[in-house]
């Protein structure tokens, strides 16, 4: 069994011991973490795609990051 499976098993055993309000808070937090991971993956994908473009040059790191964020918002 993988470490991830063991961690999930531990969480599964703990959740029924929580009141409903706390379970909702856990659900909301997990949703928040998933959204952050989705945004991180989109950012990384955008950076990797920008690196492949031979004609794109940026004056600063900030310009490159702004271009990636602008692209992921479309």
C-alpha angles and dihedrals in degrees: 000000000000125000089248091055091049091051092049090048090053091050092047089055093049100047098070089057092062126087116250093256092056091047088055089051090052090049092050092049093049089050089051091051091049091051091050090050091049091052092046092052091049090050093049091047090051093050092048091049092048090052089057093057107093096195099052115099126171127200094215140013088247090059091051093049091047091051091051093049091047090052095048091051092060 
